[in-house]
Structure formats: C-alpha cells, structure tokens
Amino acid sequence: MEEFRRRNTGIPRNYEKLPSKDQNENGENNKTYKAMAYKPTRPGINKYIDLLREHQDITIPIFFTLLSFWTRFYLISYSNIVVWDEFASHYIKREFYFDVHPPLGKMLVGLAGLLAGYDGSFEFKSGEVYPDNVNYTWMRIFLSSFGAWMVPLAYFTAIELDYSQQSAILVTLFVLLDTAYICISRFILLDSMLLLFTFTTVFCLTKFHNERKNPFSVDWWIWLTLTGTSIGCVSSVKWVGLFATALVGLYTIEDLWNKFGDLSMPKIVCCQHWLARIGCLIILPITVYMLTFVIHFAILIHSGPGDAQMSSLFQASLIGNDFDQNPLELAYGSKITLKNMGYGGGLLHSHVQTYPSGSEQQQVTCYHHKDSNNDWIVKKPREVAWSEDDEIEFVKNGDSIRLFHASTGRNLHSHMIAAPVTTSLWEVSCYGNETIGDQNDYWVIEVVDDLYEKDLQTVRSLTTRIRFRHINIGCYLRADNAVLPQWGFKQIEVTCDKSNNTKDAYTHWNIERHWNDKLPPGPKAKYRSKFIHDFWHLNVAMYTSNNALVPDPDKEDILASTPDQWPLLKVGLRMCSWADDVVKFYLLGNPVVWWSGSLSLVIYLISLTWYLIRQQRKYIDFPSNAQWDHFLYIGKVCGIGWLLHYLPFCIMGRVTYLHHYFPALYFSILMVGFLFDHFTVYLAGKTRHIVFGTCYFLVFAVFWFFKDIAFGMDYPAIEISNRKWLSTWNIVD
Amino acid sequence: MASNKYTERGVINSLPYSGEQGTTTSLTFGDIRYRKSKHPYKDFQETQIYDLQEEPYRKSTKTVLGLPRRDARIIAGLMLLASIVRLYRISEPTSVVFDEVHFGGFASKYIKGRFFMDVHPPLAKLLITLAGVIGGFDGNFDFKEIGKDYLEPKVPYVTMRLMPGILGIFVIPISYLTIKLAGFSTISASLVATLLIFENGLVAQSRLILLDSPLILFTAFTVLMWVNFHNHYRRPFSFWWWFWMAMTGVGLGLTVSVKWVGLFTIALIGLSTIKGLWDLLGDLRISPEVWAKHFLARALCLILIPTVIYMFMFAIHFLILTNSGDGDGFMSSEFQQTIGGHGMDDTPIDIAYGSKITIRHLNTQGGYLHSHDHSYPGGSKQQQITLYPHKDENNLWIINNKTKPEIPFDEQDPIWIENGAIIRLEHITTNKRLHSHEVRPPVTDVDYQNEVSGYGFPGFEGDDNDFWRVEIFDHEKSDPKSGERLRTLHTKFRLVHVLTGCYLFSHSVKLPEWGFEQQEVTCVKGGSVPKTIWYIETNSHPTLPLDAETVNYRKLGFFGKFFELQRVMWTTNNGLTDSHPYESRPLSWLLMKRGISFWGQDHHHIYLIGNPIIWWSSTAALAIFVAIEIIILLRAKRGYLDHLNVTKEFYESHASFLFIGWFLHWFPFILMSRQLFLHHYFPALYFAILLFGVVFDFFTTPLSTRKRASVALIYLVMVLYVFRLFSPLTYGRPWIKSDCNSLKWISTWDFDCNQFYNSYDQFSIDADLKALKISPTGESSSLTVLNSPDSSEKSEAAETHAMQDDSNDALML
C-alpha cells in the first residue's frame, strides 16, 4: 500500500509560481495531496477514526466495495420475472446452440445456473415469471458480484493513474452511483462480466505502465501476464472486448517504438521486450480465447438448436443426431438436404414466397434452421424414363440431375437473370413442377473430393464434397454470406456463379441428411472434424450473424438507439414491460456521470489544443517532460480508450443499443477524475474540499433521486414523471 | 544521457536535435531559452529550398509569356503532341459511348431547360452544353442508349467531344510546369508530361463526352497554383502571393463544381494549409496579429472563393433549368413549386367533413395517396392503393364522418376535423373507401404490415375496417390552430386504423408491373414513425366562402433550393449501391486489374484500360516512396541524422505532398459502399504519375544530364510501344482476335476479343460493303457473336450485351 501514497504527484502548471516552498522540500516523491489534506498536526477526534485514517489506503476501498455490493445486491430478487435478455444457457442441458457472442460469459452464466441448482428445464422467455425451482436470486447474485468488483477496480485504477485521493474517490463514486452500471449488473446478462474484464484490462495496463522502469522484474511479468489474460477474457465475453484489446495494442506499439528508438538499450534487450509482448499480449490472449471454445465444444456434446450453423461433420459427432441413419451412397429418388461448405454456410432452402423482382419465381435461399423446406429429391432429367419403383441406381460423378423441392414440388432452376442482391451473378429460383420445365432445371453433379474415399465416382453423405454446375450456363450453385432483404426473411442469397472458380468453397456442398427407403443406414462415422476447423467455422458464422443484425428501416425499434444519442444520454431503455403492476427497470445512466464524462472529453481536447498551440509559441506550461508525458498518457488511455470503444459503433451497420456505450463510459469517467486534479492543483486545501465535496454530494443526490429506476419500480411509471428530464426519455409514455 | 557503451553516434549530442534522444517525448525544450533570454530567435529548421529553385527563373531574361524560352518551346512541342494523340479521329465512333448516355443527355436537358437530378455538380455538364450550343445542338437527341447513332440525327457530337478533349490537352503543360516550378529537372518534367500524353486510359476518357477530363484538369490546375503560391512563401502579402493563393481557391472551386471528388483536392490543400499555418505559429518572429492576418487571408482565398464559385455554378444551374423534367420527383414539394409547370394555386386552409382533398406522404417522394380501378392480384384482391407522384383525378378523396351525416355536408356549416377524430376516406372516382385488414401486403410480406385497399360497392354502407383516427403529429408553429385540427399543408398527421391499431404507411418499395410501379402503401404496426406521416396538399369544400383563408407552399429562395439539392445529391449518391458488371474496388485499381467496356459495335471495341507500364510504374513509385519513408523513419528513430540533409528535405517535402494527394484521392473510395469504376482512380493516378517524376528525378540525380535523358528516353520508348499495342482499344480502331488475345496479360482484363475479326482483311471488306450501303452483320455485332458456333464464348458475349443494357440504368461518377 505504500506505493499508492508515493505516487500522487501533482501536476503544477508552472512551478515558479508555486506559493509554498515545502513542496520542493518534500521532494517529488512525497508531494501528495494527501499530505496537504490530512496534516498529522490535526487533532484526532477519536483514536479509532485516527486508525482508519492512517490506513485509509485500505479502508477507503473496502468501504466503497461494501457499498458497491449493497447497491448491486439490494432488492435483487424483487422482480421475479425474466427481465429483458436474461437467459441461462444450453450449457446445463449440454445442447449445442449458436449465439453471436463468444462462450466465456455464457459459460459463467451456466456455472451460475449450475451452482443455483437450475436443471435447464425452464426456458427463459422475456417477461415470464420464474418458477419455484429456478433459484434466480442466486444466479443474479453470482453475476452481479462481477459488477460489484468494478468499484474497487475503478478506485485502484485511478490511484495507478496518479490521481489524487479525492479524484480517485470521485471516480469511484461515479462508478458506484451510476444507475446504468447498477441496473445492468443486477440481471443475468453478459454485460457485468464484459465491464469487469474491461476494468481489469485498464487496471492491469496502468499497473504494467507503472512497472515500466523495472523491466523483467517479477511484478512486471505478473502485470504483463495479467493484462494478456484480461484481454483474452474480455474478448471471450463479447467481441466488444476487441476494442480494449486494441487499446492495449496501441499502447504496446508506442511503447515498443520508443524502445526501438532508445539507443541506450542493447538490441538483445529490445528483442526480449518484443518477445515478452508477443508471448503475453498476442499468444496468451488467443490461447485464452481458444480455450473457452475448447471448453465450449467439450461441454456441448448433444445435438441442439444451433447445429445447423456448423459443418455436417461436426454435427455428426454430436450425441442425439440422426445422421447415422443416412444411407451411404446417393441414389436417384433419395431425399436429401444440402449443406453449403463455405464458412457459415446453411442448408439449401426454398419456400412458396417469390422474388419481388427479376424472374418473380419462387425464392431459393440458404437457411440455418432445419425444416422440411430444406428437403430435395434427386431425380433424373425428364427426358430419361425413370420411376420411383425402378431398381436402385446410384448417382455418379458427372450425372445430370434434377433437384426437386419436396414440399412445393418445384425444380431448382437458374437462368440469365441477375440475382437480387449480388446482381453480377445469376439468379437461382424454383420453377415448374414434375412435368413443366426446361433444360434450365438440370444440374451436373461434380464430385470435388471425399474425406476418406479415393474413388470419386459415387456421392456419399456427409463426406463427399460436390458442386452443382448448371447444364446450360455452366455456372456453379453458390451461396456466400449475402443476406436477402426483409422479403427474403433475411436468409442467405443463393446464386449461380459464372466465374467458374472450382476452388471456391462457397460453391461446394455436401449431403447432410439422406433418406432412402430402399437403402440401409450407412456404417457409423468414425471421424471427427478438427477443432481448429470448427473453431474457425463458428467464428465466421458468429461474424456473419452479427453483421446480419441490421435494423429494418421500416420498423420502429424502441429498444435500439444510435451512437450519437449516447454521450448526451438522450435515451433510456425499458428493460421489461411497462405495465403498472410489473416491477419496472429503466436502463438510464446517472445524468451527472454521463454528462460530466462527455464534457470532460471535450475539455481535455480543448486543453490539449491549447497546450500544443502554446508550445508551438514556445511557452512553458509543464515544468518537466514527465508531466507533459503524463498529460498525454492520460489522453491516450482515457481519450483514445473512449474513442476505440465508441467510434466503431458509429461505423457499424448493425443495430446498436444503449448498453454498448457502457465500456466507453468508464473511460470518460476516468477523464473526469483527471481533469478535476488537473484544474484544482493550485486551489487551497479547503477550496478543493468544497469543490470535491459538492461533486460528491451532487452525484449522490442525483443517484438518490433516480435510484428507483435501477432498483425497480413497483408503482405506476406515471409517479416518476418528474424524472423525465429530457423529452426523449420514454420513462413515462 | 546515452551511456558510453553506445556512443558511436555520440556526435549527435552536439547538434540542436540531441535534446530528445532517448526520451519518450518528441518535444524539445531546447529552444525555449530564446524566449526567456530575449535573444533574437533563430529557427534551425529553416531551409532555403524555394529560393534555390527560383534562381534560374530570375536570371533568365528571354521569356515567352513569363516562361523561359526553352520551357516555352518544350511546352509547345508537348501540346502539339498531345493534340495529335488526344484528338486523333475524335469523330469515331459515330455513336453514343458509355456514359455519354448521361452527360450528353444532360446537355440536351440543359438546352431544353428541363429539370433533372444528377449526383454531380453542374460545371462540367454546363461546359459540355456550351460546346453543344456552339456546335448548334438543338437538344432533340436523347442519348438514350450506348450505340445509338449520331450521324443520322446530325448531333454535333464532335464539338461536344472536343470540349473534354481540349481541356484534357491542357493537363499536359500544367503537369510540366508543376514539376518544373517545384524545382525538379526539365527532363523529369518532360517525362511526366509525356507519360500523361500516352496514358491510354486518360486518352480514352478525354476523347468522349465525360466529366473526368475537366476534373483532372482543374485538379492539376489547383496543384500548380498551390506550387506557385508556395514559391512565394517567403514574400507574404505580396501581389503574386495573393494572386496564386486566390487562383488556388478558384481552382478548388472549379474542381469541386465538376465532381465531389474535388472535395479530396480541398482536403489536400486544406491539410497543406494547416501545416503551413502551424509552422508559421512556431515562428516567433511572427506576431499573433500577423498570424491572424495569414489565417484570414487563407480563409478568404481557400474557403470563401471556392464556396462562392460552387454556389455560383448552382445559380446558373437553377437559372437554366426552369421547366419541369424527370428530376422533379427527387425534390420536395416546396422545391417543385419553383419549377415551371408545378406551381400550385392557393388552396383553402380549413378542412372540414366533406372536403375534397389530396393527401401527400411527407418523407418519401412517392407523392399522393392514390387509387385506381385495378385490383391486387393476390391478398384480398381488392382495389389497389398506391402513392402516385403526379397530379391526377384519382388522387382526390373526400373526408367523411364515421356515420353518414343527417344533413349533407354541403348544406350545413363546416365541422372541423379535430385531433383524434374518426374519419372515413372515400375515393371520389371509384367510390371505394380506404380500407385495411389482417391480410399481408402484396410486396412487403411481413407480419407487422397489413394490406391497405379500396373497398366498397354500391349499396354497401362499409364496415368498421374503413375507420381511421386522425393523430396530429406536428404542425406549423406560426399557426397554432393547425395543432388542434387538420389544416391544409400546416398539419402533419398520422392515420391510425381503428380496429387493428396500425398506421397508414408508405416506403420506397415499388409495386410490380401490375401496380404500374407505383409506391406501395401499407398499414404498419410499430413502424418507423417518419414514414407514417402525411399532410393534405389541396382542399376544397362546398360551403367554404370564396374569400376563405388560403395557404400555399412557402417559397424557397436560392439557399433553400441549393441546400436541398445538395442533400438529395448526397443521398442519391450513397444510394448507388447496385452492382455493375464492370465495377471494381479501389484495391484492384493499384494494379489495374480490370477496365471498363465502353462500347462495342461492328467489330470495334472501346475498353477503358490504362497504359500498363505507366500505371504499374506509378504504383511502384508509390511503393518506393513508402519504403524510403519507412526506412528514414526507422533510421531516424535509431538516431541516424538523415533528416538534416537539405536535398532529402527537398525531395521529401514534395514527394509527401504528392503522396498525400494520391492517398486522399484514393483511400476515401475504400470506405465508400457505392459502385466504383476504374475511372475514379484517375485523379489519384495524376498524383501518382507526378510522384513517379519526382522519384525518377531523385534516383537519377547522380547522373549527368545526357545519361538522365537517355534513361528517360529508353523508358519512353517502352511506354510508346505499349501505348501503340493497346491503342485499338483506346480509339476503337480495327483489330484482330489474335493480337487482342495476346494482350490479355492479366486474366482479369475482360475486353472482349471475340468481337474482332480474325484478320484485318475483313475490315476492308466491311468498308467496301459499307460503301455499297449494305450492312454485313445485321443490327449489332453482339447478335452475330451470339450465333457463333463456339459455345464457350457465349457467356462472354452475353455479358457484353448485358453490360450495354445495364450501363443505361446506372448513374456513374
């Protein structure tokens, strides 16, 4: 704890003007605000209070941690319904499922469910009442304890950033009393974990920064490793964590760049620095990230709703799927489903709806859910006499076939009409029926390769990769990840690619399910897909699903908000139904915290410009390089940290929600603490007390005024209409 | 600071830069003592570049138009060469090529004064129109499709093509002077100018009625003016200093008035200006007042002048386009009031039951709520309800009460329609009522949308699904009454379907052919609010007195029109996201992976492709520059003092200016999602070629003038040879299949060799036949190729065919 006291060096702007001499006498290391604030000569009121004061480095954080747990746990079980996105995962049932987020957070939720004795039978539907056998209180407590640790971390981070103790307390109070942070931590959601790991990343980074003078010491290694672990964890909860990773990355690049320019450093030491970073900040986090997927695959061994996102081979290895019923070799008359082998590929699908443009024939798409619209029957061209009762005849490589959609009775068809989204390729539709149709219904089946069979003449379920070449145009049936608009139910577009690239994985298909009454089930598969392939496949699928979450321009989504609304807290978010008899939660930040956070970023930018201009005119505002460096360092950590967590959302096409701003908010809060220090350095102790005291009071008072929106309102919303400070808050109708 | 162990480079400590070695900050506090000690301040970093370079000009006395005689001679020669290369057989082909479809078309609309909407500002199109007028073009040719013949309707297309052609020639002397005045050798300057002459892409582009030639000219002009301005850097506020800066501003204004790509040029000059101002700020001899003067001068010349020019172009644009045309539909109703043929008479403001009204959708340009005597083919099969952009009898509706009134509305005092009133809307010509029900709409088949139809028949009173509740959403602030009840134009309202609670809605989705491609109208639950807002445009009521209060659209002034047009241009530009057979992405431009098929007819083919040698060597120059910069940066960080070398400083400052110019004209395209073409790279290519000149100059500095000239000459011979090879594609000259196929150096170059004959003899036979007025190949060559026996070529030929169709639809930069 001694080191905390040591580091609170002030940033006097012009030490020539400094009034007191004792600052200099104390030496730089002892120049602390604490020394000014709590003079030992001050008479103790009570020896216990004195004792507390003496150990305030421990007592203050402990005090705030206790408060933090209180705010997070208070009335946590009050609402007995599923609030917003609350869910306990398929981990309990060990069923494979698919989600756009990496698994770590959801595994912890699963763990919480396991500890609370949840058996997986209850389906978390938003707004539903929890049954007695689901101990949702324990699950919520488990997850909100993640959120509670944010408060002490904020305190220690502020101390590590060389803030005065008063500023550190201000930062802590901001995190403690922000209604949005409290509210989001209290439910079974991923955000409390995301936030906690973001906080630990910043904390470890600042710790590591402060160890920079003792490279390769034990502490240095510890904090470097912890930083790496932390970015691994934060990225494994949600991909938003990659922004925190980017912050650490930028810091490291600058650091190494300076090391490169340090002529006094032996080259070998420089290399060691590089290697240490590569090991701890690249390899370690990737390992952590992949490890979560290893566990993910290890737990989810049963077939479940997410199967279709994965390759057919992977699905075959899941318990409870019926792929082992598949006959081995494809024959005419077989009913099959076809799986695209590109990353994130789905099943070839068609439904009665038609294209609104182009040929206006029946749509053909790729779809990840299993239903009977995915079933196709392999038939011979109409010109060849053939009936279902004939002798079994296997499909050979190079055969011309007709794919007959089982439920609508139309044929897979293509023609020289531009596809609806990727207009440079040809459209694929379903057309005609058993008797009506033309040459455009025929496809040549081409075998690419087979996983374990050398003979490429026959087509086997699961293992053979095949292509479909259109007999007239010569184009290949293809589905990459282009998504159809609303009229196509956001399913994946299927096209016919005339570029004839035989290596394109998106034109490769395999047979996933195969039914043929005349054929016996094939031998049980003895192979598994490789982990690295599944890992990559799943990540690509997550990426494409994430990008497909685009807002419908015709639909008013009252939950969604746009990034420009966040910094000024123009919107809140109703987390549950707004009926009078429901306990209601409104996700809305503490206006003092959010507004001052955004204001501080602006003020920092203005002062930075001001100092730069003054420096260009050769004025001295900072007596030493170290202090100017510290000013810039805060700008890099807080300012760039904020930008990295905010700007990407402005560019993204996907739907954004208020809680996407929460990680960025933390950086703006840290900036507030810094600016308070920066501008109050010269104030007398008493004035500082008044300034900080007012702020403490203000943030507390506003929190108290708004606390019900986070703790739950069991009364009609109309009663808090006086909290509607901005007309855009939909707190009351 | 550095320990003794590493002092091989210890010398640096005696130099003024040593202060920062080994520290983490890039700021040096070493200069501060000057301010402290009141000694006159001396700037170490000042170099003498510009003065050194101006020396030869000051000495030379024999000048032509202010140029040394030698330069004047070279320029004259280059221009002559350029005229020959660029204007050679400019009358061929004698039919519409590529985007002449658009830009020729715009010229005819200017001449007719018909309002149109285009994503580009007007200057270049005005110039083309001017050329057309000079040539006697009467505007009676519509440039409808690629390949349409010019000769028959006697279109003065040659004059029109000469405008971009001649403007393109002026790029040559400008590039020469830019390199020369920046201080590089005559050989480099001539080399750059010659490369620009023999760049196949630039030649093809400047021979046709397209915008890129003026764009490149004005960009080049701006850069030249800026170089001139910089040469007067040391004599601020002198006449020439002002003159060159003002001319830079003029250049910027002209560039941005051709295409918005000019904004990148503005960004380049802007960055350069900020850098200059920042350096001035660091010069302590310049007082804050003088600095403010510098600042204001730049703001005047580089912000005000371009803005005025840009707006002036639009003033001319509005002045010419006074008649209604096909661009009306893009603009708001207020805007349309200013276009001839769209004026609306004043209309009574008060709306009561029994009013005959037209209802307009606020947030799309779809037009009026409309119905006609046709039914939906699916769904309920009831009468269609659409949005229709034009004035028509079928847009008229009568507002009725929920129940049939006891006394007809025309015999009693008007009853106002208050907020919350429940109404029925009756379509006058067909007597159907606006109706909605739980049936999915015809196109937007999603569960939160309901169909809206016209329903009713004689003797049928109607049912509850005909009821709509008026919800006032917004109103004109100056007219408080319009917030309480419906008033024409002033009240913006939503219509709620009483039984299902959905809102009357429309969005920019067109109905298929059976709906005459009019805009779909639906009833939406939880739909986007702006698309559910309507207002009443015209109104008449039998009992209102003749002198009743009337209202009309607010008149838009120039600024209102100007800003609205900018907004519409912006959204239209972003909306150009359809893919196109010949589009390409910015990364592929660097290596010129693919060109654009411009035109193909009668076994002739024009394909936009650059001179590969020039193109690739300009990209190589960029790569070399980046590599050198990285090496310098790394070395500087390791304490090597390259950066004190004046020669290096000189090359670096110019090369980085050109590199940033290239970067700003290339990189932003990567972020754009709209369709992009190879010709979007041309402004960037101009900078890259100039940079090539600088890099050439740098590497040949050690050589004698003679050797330098021979190196340049050898390179030029290569360039010329390759230019010759590709020239049939550039000029659309006769060519044969085998030659064409041998030039497919990259597999992605998709010029269509199958269009050509196997031997040149065939062309002379064609010519003979033509003389006999017999067409040997029928209507168009694509048909012939389609019938050719070689089936593997079919798809390619079909592609060309599709391209010709597609390019008619797409607006292109």
Interface residues (C-beta under 8 A of the other chain):
Chain A: W257 N258 F260 G261 D262 L263 S264 Q353 P356 S357 E360 M416 A418 T422 T423 S424 I473 G474 Q486 W487 K498 P553 D554 K555 E556 I558 I613 Q615 Q616 R617 K618 Y619 I620 N625 W628 D629
Chain B: M1 A2 S3 K5 Y6 R9 Q21 G22 T23 T24 T25 L27 F29 D31 I32 Y34 R35 Y41 W278 L281 G282 L284 V443 T444 D445 V446 Y448 Q449 F505 H507 P512 V524 G526 G527 S528 V529 K531 D578 S579 H580 P581 L634 K637 R638 G639 S795 A798 A802
